[in-house]
Structure formats: C-alpha cells, structure tokens
C-alpha cells in the first residue's frame, strides 16, 4: 500500500451497524500477520475518542477483512511496532 499520493480513508461498520471513517496511517507485518493502523477521521485531537486504531487483516475468499485485535498482549505489541515505525518515518 503506497502513501505516494497521501493517506487514504476506509469506512468500517461495527456489529451494531454503526459506521466509522478511519484514516490509514501505516501497515506492518508482525509474526506473519498483517496489521493496519488508523486514526478516526471525524475526531479532533483533543477529543476523548482520539487515538490509534489497530486492526488486523484476514483474507477470506480472496477478500481482505479488517478485524479487531482482541488479545491485549498482541494489541500492545502491534501498538509498539507502529509507534516505532511512525517514529522512524518522522526522523527520516
């Protein structure tokens, strides 16, 4: 996924049918699993709901599906990976 033309946005739905627009920040692989980091597109930085959203990618029937990361240790490891990756990008 290239950011050559800037970030892109995706719309996801939760189990209750609520839709959320997310801005893609980065994609990374850890332990053979692909993760994507997003920021909520409609939340301001000083709002309580502001923060990185990390989803993992699962391919089913040739289609990529974004899933929540339910394991806290897995989520923390993915978060640290993205923090480091985004920090490296800012320095470079």
Secondary structure, DSSP 8 states (H G I E B T S, - for coil): ---TT---EEEEE-TTS-EEEEEEEEEEEETTEEEEEEEETT--TTSTT-SEEEEEEEEETTEEEEEE---HHHHHHHHHHHHHHHHHHHH-
